[in-house]
Amino acid sequence: MKRFLFFLIASLALSVGQADAQRCLPKMRGIELRGGMADGFYSHADRNDAGYYIGAALSTYTKGGDKWVFGGEYLQRYNPYKETRIPTAQFTAEGGFYYNFLSDARKIFFFYLGGSVLAGYETVNWGDKTLFDGSYLTSKDAFIYGGAVSLEMEVYLADRIALTVNVRERCLWGGSTGHFHTQYGIGIKFIIN
């Protein structure tokens, strides 16, 4: 009994003054760097059909762990043409709201469903209309606009560092290379205040 009492008192003494992590509190901000694949999995056999994206974003948290996200992305996709491929690049700015629909009690895992507005610019073959074989591209560079729906998981590795995994579907009008692009990727977030 004395051992149990000693262990209980020692445990209470060591835990006095400690607090659980304060994560996703209102007005907290984080900077995220992210990247991944677009429109398929990249492999040597399918390299003509896959693309990639990179981006950065600023998140501002609200009540309940929800967040506002503002950022920019660069997406490059390839279109096969004979034995070569034609690059299509999109530069977009994003503004959106992500709803925290699930998190654990220790505030380590957060799951978000988000909606964003996107606007930017699309270029096909970097503006070069004539191809290597003399063919002429009819696709034009254009301003693009639309939105995205995202499903994201945020896992805290430390109090101020989180790993993110996301899947999103972009729908953009104004360009000439298709409306829908599916993205999936990972990112790292640093809480700055």
Summary of the structure (lengths in Angstrom):
residues: 193
radius of gyration: 22.6
end to end distance: 46.5
largest distance: 91.1
contacts: 565
relative contact order: 0.18
helix: 10%
strand: 60%
